[in-house]
Amino acid sequence: MKRKLPLLVGVTGGLGSGKSTVCRYLSQLGCRIFEADRVAKDLQVIDREIVASIKSLFGDDIYAPDSSGKMVPDRKKIASIVFSSPQKLAALNGIVHPGVFREFHRAVSKAAEDGVRILVKEAAILFESGANKGLDVVVVVAADTERRIDRAVQKGLGSHDEIAKRISMQWPQEKLAEKADFVIMNNGTEEELKKETRALYAALLHIAGSVCDCP
């Protein structure tokens, strides 16, 4: 028996893999995107309980005013702490992820109301956080390690050594790929990635038609 739309798709990949680019292309093709990482960042500013818990974990001075006067967390400082302490990282995830799950459920309901065919959850740690549960399809975007490091360095996310350390603390791509329904290797050109994404979109439409009530 078919269920109502939307088809729920997870897109994940390690730092510098290109998952955000794939999601941007999927958005252009007609998918709705739920950016779990952006939602997580927003909640760390606007959700009082989450803010209080983060201050308790890292200290009150982890928040400081930005250029507009809004109190925001020092993300670079937090990153330097959690990527050297698995315990702190797990604690931070335990604070933020429940709120992200709640917001995703709202996004699913809204997508269903709007008749959206495909809702994509973009998340850096989809499997690690358990955010893959309840999804229909999971896509992993992968690339050679040096390419990933170069991309992240070009984005200003850190030095070569800093990025390499962060990547080493993430799940290996091979482990992600084993759990995926689709794997996109992003080692080529932008046009090649667009072509791969278009093929993925066509496959997702076919799956949506087989499991969901499509108009």
N, C-alpha and C positions, 0 to 999 in steps of 0.2 A: 504493500500500500504506500503510495507516494505521500510525502509530507509537504508542508507549505515551504515556500521560499523563505530565506535565501540559502544557497549552498554556502557552507562555512569552510573557508580555506585559510590555512595558516602558511605564512611565508617567513622563513627564518634563514639564518646563515651567520657565520662569524664576522668579526670586525673586518671591514674592507672587502667583503665578499660581493657586494653589489645588490643586496636584497632590497634596499630602498629604491634603487633604480628600477628593478623589476616591478616593484609595487607602483611606481610612478607610471610605468608603461601600462600596467594592468588598469590603473585608474583612467588613463586616456582611452583604453579600449571599452570602458564601461563598468568596471568593478567599483564597488565602494570600499574604501580603505579605512581600517581602524588601526591607527598607529599606537600600538601598546606602549612603546618607549616614550613617545611624546606625552601620552596620557599620564604615564608614571611621573614624568618631570612636572607636569602641571599640578598633579595631586600633591607633590612635595612643596608646593607654594600655597595652594588654596585650601587644602584639607587640614583643619586644625589638629585633629587627632594624629594624623601622619606627621605633621610638622613637630608636634610635641614629642612624638616617639623618636624622630630622627635627632632632635636636640638631646634627648635622654641618652641616645646611643653614642653620639659624637661630641656632645657638648653644645651649649647655647651659642658659642662663637662660630659654629659651623654655618650660621645664617648671618648675612650682612646685606645692607641696602645696595640695590643696583643703581644705575644712572637715573632711574625714575623715582627712586626712594622705596621701591618695593623690596621687602625682605625675601631674599632668595638663598638657597643653599650654595655653598662653595663646592661646585661639582668637581673641579680639579682636585681639591683637597680630599673629597670623599673618595674619588677614584683612586688616588694614591694610597689611601688607607685600605679600601676593600680589595684591591687587586694584590695586596700583600697579606691579607688576612681573610681566608675562607670563612672564618667564623663571623666576622663583621659583615661580609658580603651576604651570607645566609640570613643574618639578622635583618639587614636592610631589605632584602627581598621579602622577608616575612612581614615587614611593615607595609611595604608598598603594594605587593601583588594582590592581596585581597581587594583593595580598592580598584585596581585595574580590572580584575575579574568582574566586579560589580558594574563598572562602566561598559564593559564589553557586552554583558547581558542586556543592558539598556540599548546598546547599538544594534544588537540582533533584533530586538523588538521593534525598533524604529525602522530598520531595513525591511522587516516583514510588512510593516504598515505601508511603506513606500513602494512595495513590490520590487525591491532590488533582487536581482537574480543571483549575484555573487557578492558576498561580503568577505573581504580579505583581512585577516588579522596579521599585521606585520609585527614581529617580536624577535628581539635578539636572542632571548633565552626561552624559546617556546617550549621545548621538551624539559629543560632543567626546572622550569617553574610549574610544570604540569598544565601549562596553558594550551597544550594540544588536545586535552580531553574535550570531547564533544564536537570536535571538528570533523568535517567530512573528508577533507584532503589536506595533506601537508606537503609543501614544496620547500626544498632546501636549495639555496643558492651557494655555490662553492667556487673557489678559485685557488690557484697556486699561492702558497704562503707569501712569497716575496712580492707578488702582485698585490696581495692584500695589504701588506705592510706599506708598500709604496703609495697605494691609494689613501690609506689612513694618514700617512705623513703629509701628503699633498693637501689633505683637508685640514691640516693643522691640529690633528688630534694627539700629537706627541712626537717624540723622536723615534728613530728606528728601533732602538733598544726598548723604549717604553711600550711601543706598539707590539713588538715581538713578545714582551713579557705578558701583556694583556691577552694576546692570542693564545699563549701557552696555558693560560688559566681557564680558557674556554673549552667546551667539549670539542674533541677532534672532529674534523669534517667527516671522516669515515664513519664515526659513530652516528652523526646526524643523518648521513646518507642512508645508513642501514634502516633508519626509522621512517624515511620519507616515501611518499607515493611518487613524487617527481623530483628529479635533481637537474638543476641547470648549472652547467660549468661555464663560468664567466671569465674565460681566459682570452677571449677574442676581442673583436671590434664592437663598437656601439651598435652597428647595424646587425651584427650577428646576434647580439643579445636581444635586440628588438625582434628578430626573426624567431628566436627561441621562445620569447614571451608570447608572441602571437600564436605559436603552436600550442603553448600551454593554455592560453585563453580558449582556443578552439576545443581542447580536450576538456576543460572545465565546463564549457557550455554543454558538451555532450553528457557529462556526468550529471550536471544540474537537471537536464531534461529527463534523465533516467530515475532520479531519486526525488525530485521536487515537482510540485505542481506549477508548471511554467505557463505563462500566458500565451 
